[in-house]
Every structure is written in C-alpha cells, then in structure tokens.
Amino acid sequence: MVGGKQTRFWKDVWLEECALQIYFPNLYKIGHDQDISVEGANRNQWRLNYRRNFGDKELAKWREMMGKPGDLNLIEGTDKVIWKL
C-alpha cells in the first residue's frame, strides 16, 4: 500500500489476509465511520469514532487491533492492488 486514500480501513484487505471487519466484527458494527480510509484513520492517529463506549471484551479487541498497524508508514501516491498467490 502507498497512501491509503482509496483503501478502506475496515472493508479492504490491507494488513493481513482478511479485512478488519471480519477480524473484529463487534468493533466494526459500533464504528461511526465504517467507510473511513486508511489515510483518514492514520491522519487521526488511529483514533476511530464509535457509537458507544467499549465493554471489557471490546476493549481487549481494540487493543489487539491497534497493535496491528504498528509503525505503518504511508507515503504519497496511488494505492495499488497486489495479488498474492
């Protein structure tokens, strides 16, 4: 991935083998902006808005999810689809 403008944080596969909405369905369901781009989420320093406060299980999943991007470095440019076999 390059800039993350066209890549959706929740719905596109950009970190691992599956979209984050599949890995973290409960967080996705309560997310305020389910179509936020990776660039938008990164610009907010991975601070996403949710419709309500987390319970204990959701907080644990949120911490797990926030560990995934790590030190991801986005650069200017157009996103590209890369197929892995």
Residue, then its C-alpha position, 0 to 999 in steps of 0.5 A: m500500500v502507498g497512501g491509503k486514500q482509496t483503501r478502506f480501513w475496515k472493508d479492504v484487505w490491507l494488513e493481513e489476509c482478511a479485512l478488519q471487519i471480519y477480524f473484529p466484527n463487534l468493533y466494526k458494527i459500533g464504528h461511526d465511520q465504517d467507510i473511513s480510509v486508511e489515510g483518514a484513520n492514520r491522519n487521526q492517529w488511529r483514533l476511530n469514532y464509535r457509537r458507544n463506549f467499549g465493554d471489557k471484551e471490546l476493549a481487549k479487541w481494540r487493543e489487539m487491533m491497534g497493535k496491528p498497524g504498528d509503525l505503518n508508514l504511508i507515503e504519497g501516491t496511488d494505492k495499488v492492488i497486489w495479488k498474492l498467490 
